Amino acid sequence: MQVLLRDTTSGLYYAGQNSLTPDPSDAVDFRQIEDAVRSALERGLPAAQVVLNYVSPRCQLALPVLAEWLSDESMFAGSRIKA
């Protein structure tokens, strides 16, 4: 399974460095939903959705980008005070 980001307005997949592709096999595989969501939020992609792209059986599941899917630990990991 691939974890991809797709632009809902164009139907194209995020391929890195402000690049889009129509082919999911050429898209960036984030491997984790949290990583895809974090990337979409950091880049300010307003029309992004997470796509779970299954090879066998061949199907896709599209999910909205929700900040709530980021665990509290991952959201605040950079702001922790170190002793």
mmCIF file of the N, C-alpha and C atoms, coordinates in Angstrom:
data_MODEL
# 
_entry.id   MODEL 
# 
loop_
_atom_site.group_PDB 
_atom_site.id 
_atom_site.type_symbol 
_atom_site.label_atom_id 
_atom_site.label_alt_id 
_atom_site.label_comp_id 
_atom_site.label_asym_id 
_atom_site.label_entity_id 
_atom_site.label_seq_id 
_atom_site.pdbx_PDB_ins_code 
_atom_site.Cartn_x 
_atom_site.Cartn_y 
_atom_site.Cartn_z 
_atom_site.occupancy 
_atom_site.B_iso_or_equiv 
_atom_site.pdbx_formal_charge 
_atom_site.auth_seq_id 
_atom_site.auth_comp_id 
_atom_site.auth_asym_id 
_atom_site.auth_atom_id 
_atom_site.pdbx_PDB_model_num 
ATOM 1   N N  . MET A 1 1  ? 0.837  -1.183 0.000   1.00 0.00 ? 1  MET A N  1 
ATOM 2   C CA . MET A 1 1  ? 0.000  0.000  0.000   1.00 0.00 ? 1  MET A CA 1 
ATOM 3   C C  . MET A 1 1  ? 0.879  1.242  0.000   1.00 0.00 ? 1  MET A C  1 
ATOM 4   N N  . GLN A 1 2  ? 0.499  2.209  -0.820  1.00 0.00 ? 2  GLN A N  1 
ATOM 5   C CA . GLN A 1 2  ? 1.173  3.505  -0.841  1.00 0.00 ? 2  GLN A CA 1 
ATOM 6   C C  . GLN A 1 2  ? 0.287  4.516  -0.107  1.00 0.00 ? 2  GLN A C  1 
ATOM 7   N N  . VAL A 1 3  ? 0.914  5.477  0.548   1.00 0.00 ? 3  VAL A N  1 
ATOM 8   C CA . VAL A 1 3  ? 0.209  6.594  1.163   1.00 0.00 ? 3  VAL A CA 1 
ATOM 9   C C  . VAL A 1 3  ? 0.608  7.838  0.377   1.00 0.00 ? 3  VAL A C  1 
ATOM 10  N N  . LEU A 1 4  ? -0.340 8.385  -0.380  1.00 0.00 ? 4  LEU A N  1 
ATOM 11  C CA . LEU A 1 4  ? -0.069 9.472  -1.304  1.00 0.00 ? 4  LEU A CA 1 
ATOM 12  C C  . LEU A 1 4  ? -0.864 10.714 -0.937  1.00 0.00 ? 4  LEU A C  1 
ATOM 13  N N  . LEU A 1 5  ? -0.475 11.834 -1.524  1.00 0.00 ? 5  LEU A N  1 
ATOM 14  C CA . LEU A 1 5  ? -1.262 13.063 -1.450  1.00 0.00 ? 5  LEU A CA 1 
ATOM 15  C C  . LEU A 1 5  ? -1.751 13.372 -2.858  1.00 0.00 ? 5  LEU A C  1 
ATOM 16  N N  . ARG A 1 6  ? -3.044 13.721 -2.959  1.00 0.00 ? 6  ARG A N  1 
ATOM 17  C CA . ARG A 1 6  ? -3.620 14.073 -4.254  1.00 0.00 ? 6  ARG A CA 1 
ATOM 18  C C  . ARG A 1 6  ? -4.289 15.439 -4.153  1.00 0.00 ? 6  ARG A C  1 
ATOM 19  N N  . ASP A 1 7  ? -4.115 16.247 -5.185  1.00 0.00 ? 7  ASP A N  1 
ATOM 20  C CA . ASP A 1 7  ? -4.782 17.551 -5.285  1.00 0.00 ? 7  ASP A CA 1 
ATOM 21  C C  . ASP A 1 7  ? -6.199 17.289 -5.796  1.00 0.00 ? 7  ASP A C  1 
ATOM 22  N N  . THR A 1 8  ? -7.194 17.662 -5.010  1.00 0.00 ? 8  THR A N  1 
ATOM 23  C CA . THR A 1 8  ? -8.580 17.369 -5.384  1.00 0.00 ? 8  THR A CA 1 
ATOM 24  C C  . THR A 1 8  ? -9.062 18.197 -6.563  1.00 0.00 ? 8  THR A C  1 
ATOM 25  N N  . THR A 1 9  ? -8.449 19.340 -6.808  1.00 0.00 ? 9  THR A N  1 
ATOM 26  C CA . THR A 1 9  ? -8.903 20.173 -7.931  1.00 0.00 ? 9  THR A CA 1 
ATOM 27  C C  . THR A 1 9  ? -8.385 19.649 -9.271  1.00 0.00 ? 9  THR A C  1 
ATOM 28  N N  . SER A 1 10 ? -7.175 19.117 -9.295  1.00 0.00 ? 10 SER A N  1 
ATOM 29  C CA . SER A 1 10 ? -6.602 18.628 -10.560 1.00 0.00 ? 10 SER A CA 1 
ATOM 30  C C  . SER A 1 10 ? -6.639 17.111 -10.680 1.00 0.00 ? 10 SER A C  1 
ATOM 31  N N  . GLY A 1 11 ? -6.741 16.413 -9.537  1.00 0.00 ? 11 GLY A N  1 
ATOM 32  C CA . GLY A 1 11 ? -6.691 14.955 -9.546  1.00 0.00 ? 11 GLY A CA 1 
ATOM 33  C C  . GLY A 1 11 ? -5.281 14.402 -9.647  1.00 0.00 ? 11 GLY A C  1 
ATOM 34  N N  . LEU A 1 12 ? -4.282 15.291 -9.593  1.00 0.00 ? 12 LEU A N  1 
ATOM 35  C CA . LEU A 1 12 ? -2.884 14.879 -9.714  1.00 0.00 ? 12 LEU A CA 1 
ATOM 36  C C  . LEU A 1 12 ? -2.283 14.586 -8.344  1.00 0.00 ? 12 LEU A C  1 
ATOM 37  N N  . TYR A 1 13 ? -1.247 13.754 -8.336  1.00 0.00 ? 13 TYR A N  1 
ATOM 38  C CA . TYR A 1 13 ? -0.584 13.336 -7.108  1.00 0.00 ? 13 TYR A CA 1 
ATOM 39  C C  . TYR A 1 13 ? 0.671  14.160 -6.874  1.00 0.00 ? 13 TYR A C  1 
ATOM 40  N N  . TYR A 1 14 ? 0.992  14.399 -5.590  1.00 0.00 ? 14 TYR A N  1 
ATOM 41  C CA . TYR A 1 14 ? 2.188  15.139 -5.209  1.00 0.00 ? 14 TYR A CA 1 
ATOM 42  C C  . TYR A 1 14 ? 3.418  14.285 -5.516  1.00 0.00 ? 14 TYR A C  1 
ATOM 43  N N  . ALA A 1 15 ? 4.347  14.848 -6.300  1.00 0.00 ? 15 ALA A N  1 
ATOM 44  C CA . ALA A 1 15 ? 5.545  14.114 -6.702  1.00 0.00 ? 15 ALA A CA 1 
ATOM 45  C C  . ALA A 1 15 ? 6.820  14.747 -6.135  1.00 0.00 ? 15 ALA A C  1 
ATOM 46  N N  . GLY A 1 16 ? 6.702  15.688 -5.217  1.00 0.00 ? 16 GLY A N  1 
ATOM 47  C CA . GLY A 1 16 ? 7.861  16.313 -4.584  1.00 0.00 ? 16 GLY A CA 1 
ATOM 48  C C  . GLY A 1 16 ? 8.231  17.632 -5.219  1.00 0.00 ? 16 GLY A C  1 
ATOM 49  N N  . GLN A 1 17 ? 8.807  18.524 -4.412  1.00 0.00 ? 17 GLN A N  1 
ATOM 50  C CA . GLN A 1 17 ? 9.286  19.839 -4.859  1.00 0.00 ? 17 GLN A CA 1 
ATOM 51  C C  . GLN A 1 17 ? 8.295  20.569 -5.770  1.00 0.00 ? 17 GLN A C  1 
ATOM 52  N N  . ASN A 1 18 ? 7.076  20.747 -5.300  1.00 0.00 ? 18 ASN A N  1 
ATOM 53  C CA . ASN A 1 18 ? 6.036  21.470 -6.039  1.00 0.00 ? 18 ASN A CA 1 
ATOM 54  C C  . ASN A 1 18 ? 5.734  20.847 -7.393  1.00 0.00 ? 18 ASN A C  1 
ATOM 55  N N  . SER A 1 19 ? 5.903  19.564 -7.507  1.00 0.00 ? 19 SER A N  1 
ATOM 56  C CA . SER A 1 19 ? 5.663  18.838 -8.744  1.00 0.00 ? 19 SER A CA 1 
ATOM 57  C C  . SER A 1 19 ? 4.474  17.892 -8.562  1.00 0.00 ? 19 SER A C  1 
ATOM 58  N N  . LEU A 1 20 ? 3.657  17.769 -9.604  1.00 0.00 ? 20 LEU A N  1 
ATOM 59  C CA . LEU A 1 20 ? 2.501  16.877 -9.582  1.00 0.00 ? 20 LEU A CA 1 
ATOM 60  C C  . LEU A 1 20 ? 2.602  15.882 -10.728 1.00 0.00 ? 20 LEU A C  1 
ATOM 61  N N  . THR A 1 21 ? 1.949  14.728 -10.563 1.00 0.00 ? 21 THR A N  1 
ATOM 62  C CA . THR A 1 21 ? 1.972  13.698 -11.592 1.00 0.00 ? 21 THR A CA 1 
ATOM 63  C C  . THR A 1 21 ? 0.600  13.019 -11.669 1.00 0.00 ? 21 THR A C  1 
ATOM 64  N N  . PRO A 1 22 ? 0.200  12.594 -12.860 1.00 0.00 ? 22 PRO A N  1 
ATOM 65  C CA . PRO A 1 22 ? -1.059 11.855 -12.981 1.00 0.00 ? 22 PRO A CA 1 
ATOM 66  C C  . PRO A 1 22 ? -0.905 10.383 -12.590 1.00 0.00 ? 22 PRO A C  1 
ATOM 67  N N  . ASP A 1 23 ? 0.333  9.912  -12.486 1.00 0.00 ? 23 ASP A N  1 
ATOM 68  C CA . ASP A 1 23 ? 0.614  8.494  -12.243 1.00 0.00 ? 23 ASP A CA 1 
ATOM 69  C C  . ASP A 1 23 ? 0.948  8.253  -10.770 1.00 0.00 ? 23 ASP A C  1 
ATOM 70  N N  . PRO A 1 24 ? 0.122  7.498  -10.037 1.00 0.00 ? 24 PRO A N  1 
ATOM 71  C CA . PRO A 1 24 ? 0.404  7.261  -8.618  1.00 0.00 ? 24 PRO A CA 1 
ATOM 72  C C  . PRO A 1 24 ? 1.734  6.543  -8.376  1.00 0.00 ? 24 PRO A C  1 
ATOM 73  N N  . SER A 1 25 ? 2.221  5.781  -9.351  1.00 0.00 ? 25 SER A N  1 
ATOM 74  C CA . SER A 1 25 ? 3.504  5.097  -9.154  1.00 0.00 ? 25 SER A CA 1 
ATOM 75  C C  . SER A 1 25 ? 4.686  6.063  -9.195  1.00 0.00 ? 25 SER A C  1 
ATOM 76  N N  . ASP A 1 26 ? 4.481  7.271  -9.724  1.00 0.00 ? 26 ASP A N  1 
ATOM 77  C CA . ASP A 1 26 ? 5.523  8.299  -9.742  1.00 0.00 ? 26 ASP A CA 1 
ATOM 78  C C  . ASP A 1 26 ? 5.412  9.274  -8.570  1.00 0.00 ? 26 ASP A C  1 
ATOM 79  N N  . ALA A 1 27 ? 4.391  9.106  -7.752  1.00 0.00 ? 27 ALA A N  1 
ATOM 80  C CA . ALA A 1 27 ? 4.138  10.022 -6.636  1.00 0.00 ? 27 ALA A CA 1 
ATOM 81  C C  . ALA A 1 27 ? 4.996  9.657  -5.424  1.00 0.00 ? 27 ALA A C  1 
ATOM 82  N N  . VAL A 1 28 ? 5.157  10.622 -4.524  1.00 0.00 ? 28 VAL A N  1 
ATOM 83  C CA . VAL A 1 28 ? 5.865  10.395 -3.269  1.00 0.00 ? 28 VAL A CA 1 
ATOM 84  C C  . VAL A 1 28 ? 5.018  9.464  -2.404  1.00 0.00 ? 28 VAL A C  1 
ATOM 85  N N  . ASP A 1 29 ? 5.631  8.393  -1.929  1.00 0.00 ? 29 ASP A N  1 
ATOM 86  C CA . ASP A 1 29 ? 4.965  7.471  -1.001  1.00 0.00 ? 29 ASP A CA 1 
ATOM 87  C C  . ASP A 1 29 ? 5.381  7.867  0.411   1.00 0.00 ? 29 ASP A C  1 
ATOM 88  N N  . PHE A 1 30 ? 4.440  8.421  1.173   1.00 0.00 ? 30 PHE A N  1 
ATOM 89  C CA . PHE A 1 30 ? 4.747  8.893  2.520   1.00 0.00 ? 30 PHE A CA 1 
ATOM 90  C C  . PHE A 1 30 ? 4.807  7.754  3.534   1.00 0.00 ? 30 PHE A C  1 
ATOM 91  N N  . ARG A 1 31 ? 4.303  6.592  3.178   1.00 0.00 ? 31 ARG A N  1 
ATOM 92  C CA . ARG A 1 31 ? 4.316  5.368  3.984   1.00 0.00 ? 31 ARG A CA 1 
ATOM 93  C C  . ARG A 1 31 ? 3.425  5.419  5.221   1.00 0.00 ? 31 ARG A C  1 
ATOM 94  N N  . GLN A 1 32 ? 3.241  6.577  5.806   1.00 0.00 ? 32 GLN A N  1 
ATOM 95  C CA . GLN A 1 32 ? 2.395  6.739  6.990   1.00 0.00 ? 32 GLN A CA 1 
ATOM 96  C C  . GLN A 1 32 ? 1.398  7.872  6.754   1.00 0.00 ? 32 GLN A C  1 
ATOM 97  N N  . ILE A 1 33 ? 0.168  7.691  7.201   1.00 0.00 ? 33 ILE A N  1 
ATOM 98  C CA . ILE A 1 33 ? -0.846 8.727  7.042   1.00 0.00 ? 33 ILE A CA 1 
ATOM 99  C C  . ILE A 1 33 ? -0.403 10.006 7.742   1.00 0.00 ? 33 ILE A C  1 
ATOM 100 N N  . GLU A 1 34 ? 0.154  9.876  8.948   1.00 0.00 ? 34 GLU A N  1 
ATOM 101 C CA . GLU A 1 34 ? 0.610  11.058 9.698   1.00 0.00 ? 34 GLU A CA 1 
ATOM 102 C C  . GLU A 1 34 ? 1.637  11.862 8.904   1.00 0.00 ? 34 GLU A C  1 
ATOM 103 N N  . ASP A 1 35 ? 2.549  11.186 8.224   1.00 0.00 ? 35 ASP A N  1 
ATOM 104 C CA . ASP A 1 35 ? 3.578  11.881 7.451   1.00 0.00 ? 35 ASP A CA 1 
ATOM 105 C C  . ASP A 1 35 ? 2.967  12.634 6.276   1.00 0.00 ? 35 ASP A C  1 
ATOM 106 N N  . ALA A 1 36 ? 1.982  12.039 5.616   1.00 0.00 ? 36 ALA A N  1 
ATOM 107 C CA . ALA A 1 36 ? 1.304  12.709 4.502   1.00 0.00 ? 36 ALA A CA 1 
ATOM 108 C C  . ALA A 1 36 ? 0.527  13.919 4.996   1.00 0.00 ? 36 ALA A C  1 
ATOM 109 N N  . VAL A 1 37 ? -0.183 13.769 6.101   1.00 0.00 ? 37 VAL A N  1 
ATOM 110 C CA . VAL A 1 37 ? -0.955 14.882 6.674   1.00 0.00 ? 37 VAL A CA 1 
ATOM 111 C C  . VAL A 1 37 ? -0.021 16.013 7.086   1.00 0.00 ? 37 VAL A C  1 
ATOM 112 N N  . ARG A 1 38 ? 1.061  15.668 7.772   1.00 0.00 ? 38 ARG A N  1 
ATOM 113 C CA . ARG A 1 38 ? 2.026  16.679 8.216   1.00 0.00 ? 38 ARG A CA 1 
ATOM 114 C C  . ARG A 1 38 ? 2.591  17.437 7.009   1.00 0.00 ? 38 ARG A C  1 
ATOM 115 N N  . SER A 1 39 ? 2.932  16.731 5.961   1.00 0.00 ? 39 SER A N  1 
ATOM 116 C CA . SER A 1 39 ? 3.483  17.353 4.760   1.00 0.00 ? 39 SER A CA 1 
ATOM 117 C C  . SER A 1 39 ? 2.467  18.296 4.115   1.00 0.00 ? 39 SER A C  1 
ATOM 118 N N  . ALA A 1 40 ? 1.225  17.878 4.007   1.00 0.00 ? 40 ALA A N  1 
ATOM 119 C CA . ALA A 1 40 ? 0.180  18.717 3.411   1.00 0.00 ? 40 ALA A CA 1 
ATOM 120 C C  . ALA A 1 40 ? -0.036 19.982 4.233   1.00 0.00 ? 40 ALA A C  1 
ATOM 121 N N  . LEU A 1 41 ? -0.047 19.853 5.559   1.00 0.00 ? 41 LEU A N  1 
ATOM 122 C CA . LEU A 1 41 ? -0.261 21.014 6.425   1.00 0.00 ? 41 LEU A CA 1 
ATOM 123 C C  . LEU A 1 41 ? 0.937  21.953 6.391   1.00 0.00 ? 41 LEU A C  1 
ATOM 124 N N  . GLU A 1 42 ? 2.141  21.404 6.408   1.00 0.00 ? 42 GLU A N  1 
ATOM 125 C CA . GLU A 1 42 ? 3.349  22.240 6.375   1.00 0.00 ? 42 GLU A CA 1 
ATOM 126 C C  . GLU A 1 42 ? 3.469  23.006 5.063   1.00 0.00 ? 42 GLU A C  1 
ATOM 127 N N  . ARG A 1 43 ? 3.060  22.389 3.962   1.00 0.00 ? 43 ARG A N  1 
ATOM 128 C CA . ARG A 1 43 ? 3.136  23.028 2.646   1.00 0.00 ? 43 ARG A CA 1 
ATOM 129 C C  . ARG A 1 43 ? 1.919  23.900 2.353   1.00 0.00 ? 43 ARG A C  1 
ATOM 130 N N  . GLY A 1 44 ? 0.923  23.865 3.225   1.00 0.00 ? 44 GLY A N  1 
ATOM 131 C CA . GLY A 1 44 ? -0.274 24.676 3.033   1.00 0.00 ? 44 GLY A CA 1 
ATOM 132 C C  . GLY A 1 44 ? -1.048 24.269 1.781   1.00 0.00 ? 44 GLY A C  1 
ATOM 133 N N  . LEU A 1 45 ? -1.176 22.963 1.554   1.00 0.00 ? 45 LEU A N  1 
ATOM 134 C CA . LEU A 1 45 ? -1.903 22.476 0.388   1.00 0.00 ? 45 LEU A CA 1 
ATOM 135 C C  . LEU A 1 45 ? -3.396 22.451 0.712   1.00 0.00 ? 45 LEU A C  1 
ATOM 136 N N  . PRO A 1 46 ? -4.155 23.445 0.240   1.00 0.00 ? 46 PRO A N  1 
ATOM 137 C CA . PRO A 1 46 ? -5.555 23.583 0.644   1.00 0.00 ? 46 PRO A CA 1 
ATOM 138 C C  . PRO A 1 46 ? -6.491 22.522 0.078   1.00 0.00 ? 46 PRO A C  1 
ATOM 139 N N  . ALA A 1 47 ? -6.168 21.945 -1.059  1.00 0.00 ? 47 ALA A N  1 
ATOM 140 C CA . ALA A 1 47 ? -7.062 20.985 -1.698  1.00 0.00 ? 47 ALA A CA 1 
ATOM 141 C C  . ALA A 1 47 ? -6.497 19.567 -1.674  1.00 0.00 ? 47 ALA A C  1 
ATOM 142 N N  . ALA A 1 48 ? -5.665 19.268 -0.679  1.00 0.00 ? 48 ALA A N  1 
ATOM 143 C CA . ALA A 1 48 ? -5.024 17.954 -0.626  1.00 0.00 ? 48 ALA A CA 1 
ATOM 144 C C  . ALA A 1 48 ? -5.907 16.937 0.079   1.00 0.00 ? 48 ALA A C  1 
ATOM 145 N N  . GLN A 1 49 ? -5.763 15.698 -0.360  1.00 0.00 ? 49 GLN A N  1 
ATOM 146 C CA . GLN A 1 49 ? -6.371 14.575 0.342   1.00 0.00 ? 49 GLN A CA 1 
ATOM 147 C C  . GLN A 1 49 ? -5.345 13.454 0.379   1.00 0.00 ? 49 GLN A C  1 
ATOM 148 N N  . VAL A 1 50 ? -5.443 12.638 1.414   1.00 0.00 ? 50 VAL A N  1 
ATOM 149 C CA . VAL A 1 50 ? -4.581 11.474 1.545   1.00 0.00 ? 50 VAL A CA 1 
ATOM 150 C C  . VAL A 1 50 ? -5.230 10.340 0.761   1.00 0.00 ? 50 VAL A C  1 
ATOM 151 N N  . VAL A 1 51 ? -4.436 9.648  -0.037  1.00 0.00 ? 51 VAL A N  1 
ATOM 152 C CA . VAL A 1 51 ? -4.948 8.519  -0.809  1.00 0.00 ? 51 VAL A CA 1 
ATOM 153 C C  . VAL A 1 51 ? -4.171 7.274  -0.414  1.00 0.00 ? 51 VAL A C  1 
ATOM 154 N N  . LEU A 1 52 ? -4.908 6.246  0.026   1.00 0.00 ? 52 LEU A N  1 
ATOM 155 C CA . LEU A 1 52 ? -4.302 4.949  0.281   1.00 0.00 ? 52 LEU A CA 1 
ATOM 156 C C  . LEU A 1 52 ? -4.455 4.164  -1.011  1.00 0.00 ? 52 LEU A C  1 
ATOM 157 N N  . ASN A 1 53 ? -3.342 3.892  -1.662  1.00 0.00 ? 53 ASN A N  1 
ATOM 158 C CA . ASN A 1 53 ? -3.324 3.253  -2.976  1.00 0.00 ? 53 ASN A CA 1 
ATOM 159 C C  . ASN A 1 53 ? -2.903 1.790  -2.812  1.00 0.00 ? 53 ASN A C  1 
ATOM 160 N N  . TYR A 1 54 ? -3.864 0.891  -2.946  1.00 0.00 ? 54 TYR A N  1 
ATOM 161 C CA . TYR A 1 54 ? -3.603 -0.539 -2.813  1.00 0.00 ? 54 TYR A CA 1 
ATOM 162 C C  . TYR A 1 54 ? -3.312 -1.147 -4.179  1.00 0.00 ? 54 TYR A C  1 
ATOM 163 N N  . VAL A 1 55 ? -2.310 -2.006 -4.237  1.00 0.00 ? 55 VAL A N  1 
ATOM 164 C CA . VAL A 1 55 ? -1.933 -2.653 -5.490  1.00 0.00 ? 55 VAL A CA 1 
ATOM 165 C C  . VAL A 1 55 ? -2.725 -3.944 -5.679  1.00 0.00 ? 55 VAL A C  1 
ATOM 166 N N  . SER A 1 56 ? -2.909 -4.703 -4.600  1.00 0.00 ? 56 SER A N  1 
ATOM 167 C CA . SER A 1 56 ? -3.644 -5.956 -4.698  1.00 0.00 ? 56 SER A CA 1 
ATOM 168 C C  . SER A 1 56 ? -4.495 -6.147 -3.453  1.00 0.00 ? 56 SER A C  1 
ATOM 169 N N  . PRO A 1 57 ? -5.807 -6.108 -3.586  1.00 0.00 ? 57 PRO A N  1 
ATOM 170 C CA . PRO A 1 57 ? -6.553 -5.834 -4.805  1.00 0.00 ? 57 PRO A CA 1 
ATOM 171 C C  . PRO A 1 57 ? -6.425 -4.360 -5.184  1.00 0.00 ? 57 PRO A C  1 
ATOM 172 N N  . ARG A 1 58 ? -6.506 -4.076 -6.449  1.00 0.00 ? 58 ARG A N  1 
ATOM 173 C CA . ARG A 1 58 ? -6.312 -2.728 -6.975  1.00 0.00 ? 58 ARG A CA 1 
ATOM 174 C C  . ARG A 1 58 ? -7.487 -1.835 -6.574  1.00 0.00 ? 58 ARG A C  1 
ATOM 175 N N  . CYS A 1 59 ? -7.220 -0.903 -5.648  1.00 0.00 ? 59 CYS A N  1 
ATOM 176 C CA . CYS A 1 59 ? -8.247 0.050  -5.233  1.00 0.00 ? 59 CYS A CA 1 
ATOM 177 C C  . CYS A 1 59 ? -7.586 1.225  -4.516  1.00 0.00 ? 59 CYS A C  1 
ATOM 178 N N  . GLN A 1 60 ? -8.354 2.292  -4.357  1.00 0.00 ? 60 GLN A N  1 
ATOM 179 C CA . GLN A 1 60 ? -7.877 3.480  -3.648  1.00 0.00 ? 60 GLN A CA 1 
ATOM 180 C C  . GLN A 1 60 ? -8.925 3.912  -2.634  1.00 0.00 ? 60 GLN A C  1 
ATOM 181 N N  . LEU A 1 61 ? -8.444 4.435  -1.534  1.00 0.00 ? 61 LEU A N  1 
ATOM 182 C CA . LEU A 1 61 ? -9.300 4.999  -0.502  1.00 0.00 ? 61 LEU A CA 1 
ATOM 183 C C  . LEU A 1 61 ? -8.814 6.419  -0.257  1.00 0.00 ? 61 LEU A C  1 
ATOM 184 N N  . ALA A 1 62 ? -9.683 7.401  -0.472  1.00 0.00 ? 62 ALA A N  1 
ATOM 185 C CA . ALA A 1 62 ? -9.321 8.813  -0.289  1.00 0.00 ? 62 ALA A CA 1 
ATOM 186 C C  . ALA A 1 62 ? -9.835 9.308  1.056   1.00 0.00 ? 62 ALA A C  1 
ATOM 187 N N  . LEU A 1 63 ? -8.977 10.040 1.761   1.00 0.00 ? 63 LEU A N  1 
ATOM 188 C CA . LEU A 1 63 ? -9.287 10.570 3.084   1.00 0.00 ? 63 LEU A CA 1 
ATOM 189 C C  . LEU A 1 63 ? -8.981 12.057 3.122   1.00 0.00 ? 63 LEU A C  1 
ATOM 190 N N  . PRO A 1 64 ? -9.744 12.818 3.897   1.00 0.00 ? 64 PRO A N  1 
ATOM 191 C CA . PRO A 1 64 ? -9.427 14.247 4.028   1.00 0.00 ? 64 PRO A CA 1 
ATOM 192 C C  . PRO A 1 64 ? -8.161 14.439 4.859   1.00 0.00 ? 64 PRO A C  1 
ATOM 193 N N  . VAL A 1 65 ? -7.525 15.581 4.693   1.00 0.00 ? 65 VAL A N  1 
ATOM 194 C CA . VAL A 1 65 ? -6.364 15.937 5.514   1.00 0.00 ? 65 VAL A CA 1 
ATOM 195 C C  . VAL A 1 65 ? -6.906 16.575 6.790   1.00 0.00 ? 65 VAL A C  1 
ATOM 196 N N  . LEU A 1 66 ? -6.702 15.900 7.912   1.00 0.00 ? 66 LEU A N  1 
ATOM 197 C CA . LEU A 1 66 ? -7.179 16.392 9.205   1.00 0.00 ? 66 LEU A CA 1 
ATOM 198 C C  . LEU A 1 66 ? -6.021 16.497 10.183  1.00 0.00 ? 66 LEU A C  1 
ATOM 199 N N  . ALA A 1 67 ? -5.817 17.687 10.731  1.00 0.00 ? 67 ALA A N  1 
ATOM 200 C CA . ALA A 1 67 ? -4.741 17.896 11.708  1.00 0.00 ? 67 ALA A CA 1 
ATOM 201 C C  . ALA A 1 67 ? -4.925 16.995 12.924  1.00 0.00 ? 67 ALA A C  1 
ATOM 202 N N  . GLU A 1 68 ? -6.149 16.607 13.215  1.00 0.00 ? 68 GLU A N  1 
ATOM 203 C CA . GLU A 1 68 ? -6.429 15.753 14.383  1.00 0.00 ? 68 GLU A CA 1 
ATOM 204 C C  . GLU A 1 68 ? -5.785 14.369 14.254  1.00 0.00 ? 68 GLU A C  1 
ATOM 205 N N  . TRP A 1 69 ? -5.406 13.990 13.037  1.00 0.00 ? 69 TRP A N  1 
ATOM 206 C CA . TRP A 1 69 ? -4.785 12.681 12.847  1.00 0.00 ? 69 TRP A CA 1 
ATOM 207 C C  . TRP A 1 69 ? -3.341 12.654 13.308  1.00 0.00 ? 69 TRP A C  1 
ATOM 208 N N  . LEU A 1 70 ? -2.775 13.799 13.567  1.00 0.00 ? 70 LEU A N  1 
ATOM 209 C CA . LEU A 1 70 ? -1.418 13.846 14.093  1.00 0.00 ? 70 LEU A CA 1 
ATOM 210 C C  . LEU A 1 70 ? -1.488 13.593 15.586  1.00 0.00 ? 70 LEU A C  1 
ATOM 211 N N  . SER A 1 71 ? -0.673 12.672 16.052  1.00 0.00 ? 71 SER A N  1 
ATOM 212 C CA . SER A 1 71 ? -0.684 12.389 17.489  1.00 0.00 ? 71 SER A CA 1 
ATOM 213 C C  . SER A 1 71 ? -0.143 13.593 18.242  1.00 0.00 ? 71 SER A C  1 
ATOM 214 N N  . ASP A 1 72 ? -0.566 13.743 19.484  1.00 0.00 ? 72 ASP A N  1 
ATOM 215 C CA . ASP A 1 72 ? -0.076 14.852 20.304  1.00 0.00 ? 72 ASP A CA 1 
ATOM 216 C C  . ASP A 1 72 ? 1.441  14.836 20.373  1.00 0.00 ? 72 ASP A C  1 
ATOM 217 N N  . GLU A 1 73 ? 2.013  13.648 20.477  1.00 0.00 ? 73 GLU A N  1 
ATOM 218 C CA . GLU A 1 73 ? 3.474  13.528 20.588  1.00 0.00 ? 73 GLU A CA 1 
ATOM 219 C C  . GLU A 1 73 ? 4.154  14.054 19.331  1.00 0.00 ? 73 GLU A C  1 
ATOM 220 N N  . SER A 1 74 ? 3.643  13.695 18.147  1.00 0.00 ? 74 SER A N  1 
ATOM 221 C CA . SER A 1 74 ? 4.312  14.143 16.922  1.00 0.00 ? 74 SER A CA 1 
ATOM 222 C C  . SER A 1 74 ? 4.094  15.629 16.677  1.00 0.00 ? 74 SER A C  1 
ATOM 223 N N  . MET A 1 75 ? 2.947  16.172 17.093  1.00 0.00 ? 75 MET A N  1 
ATOM 224 C CA . MET A 1 75 ? 2.671  17.587 16.887  1.00 0.00 ? 75 MET A CA 1 
ATOM 225 C C  . MET A 1 75 ? 3.566  18.474 17.727  1.00 0.00 ? 75 MET A C  1 
ATOM 226 N N  . PHE A 1 76 ? 3.913  18.002 18.930  1.00 0.00 ? 76 PHE A N  1 
ATOM 227 C CA . PHE A 1 76 ? 4.646  18.848 19.858  1.00 0.00 ? 76 PHE A CA 1 
ATOM 228 C C  . PHE A 1 76 ? 6.084  18.387 20.081  1.00 0.00 ? 76 PHE A C  1 
ATOM 229 N N  . ALA A 1 77 ? 6.547  17.433 19.296  1.00 0.00 ? 77 ALA A N  1 
ATOM 230 C CA . ALA A 1 77 ? 7.889  16.874 19.502  1.00 0.00 ? 77 ALA A CA 1 
ATOM 231 C C  . ALA A 1 77 ? 8.959  17.961 19.369  1.00 0.00 ? 77 ALA A C  1 
ATOM 232 N N  . GLY A 1 78 ? 8.791  18.887 18.463  1.00 0.00 ? 78 GLY A N  1 
ATOM 233 C CA . GLY A 1 78 ? 9.795  19.930 18.268  1.00 0.00 ? 78 GLY A CA 1 
ATOM 234 C C  . GLY A 1 78 ? 9.786  20.999 19.339  1.00 0.00 ? 78 GLY A C  1 
ATOM 235 N N  . SER A 1 79 ? 8.719  21.070 20.111  1.00 0.00 ? 79 SER A N  1 
ATOM 236 C CA . SER A 1 79 ? 8.620  22.133 21.114  1.00 0.00 ? 79 SER A CA 1 
ATOM 237 C C  . SER A 1 79 ? 8.857  21.639 22.531  1.00 0.00 ? 79 SER A C  1 
ATOM 238 N N  . ARG A 1 80 ? 9.277  20.407 22.700  1.00 0.00 ? 80 ARG A N  1 
ATOM 239 C CA . ARG A 1 80 ? 9.532  19.896 24.035  1.00 0.00 ? 80 ARG A CA 1 
ATOM 240 C C  . ARG A 1 80 ? 10.741 20.570 24.660  1.00 0.00 ? 80 ARG A C  1 
ATOM 241 N N  . ILE A 1 81 ? 10.651 20.789 25.954  1.00 0.00 ? 81 ILE A N  1 
ATOM 242 C CA . ILE A 1 81 ? 11.780 21.342 26.696  1.00 0.00 ? 81 ILE A CA 1 
ATOM 243 C C  . ILE A 1 81 ? 12.669 20.182 27.094  1.00 0.00 ? 81 ILE A C  1 
ATOM 244 N N  . LYS A 1 82 ? 13.934 20.282 26.766  1.00 0.00 ? 82 LYS A N  1 
ATOM 245 C CA . LYS A 1 82 ? 14.878 19.203 27.071  1.00 0.00 ? 82 LYS A CA 1 
ATOM 246 C C  . LYS A 1 82 ? 15.599 19.540 28.363  1.00 0.00 ? 82 LYS A C  1 
ATOM 247 N N  . ALA A 1 83 ? 15.708 18.553 29.196  1.00 0.00 ? 83 ALA A N  1 
ATOM 248 C CA . ALA A 1 83 ? 16.369 18.749 30.489  1.00 0.00 ? 83 ALA A CA 1 
ATOM 249 C C  . ALA A 1 83 ? 17.867 18.674 30.360  1.00 0.00 ? 83 ALA A C  1 
# 
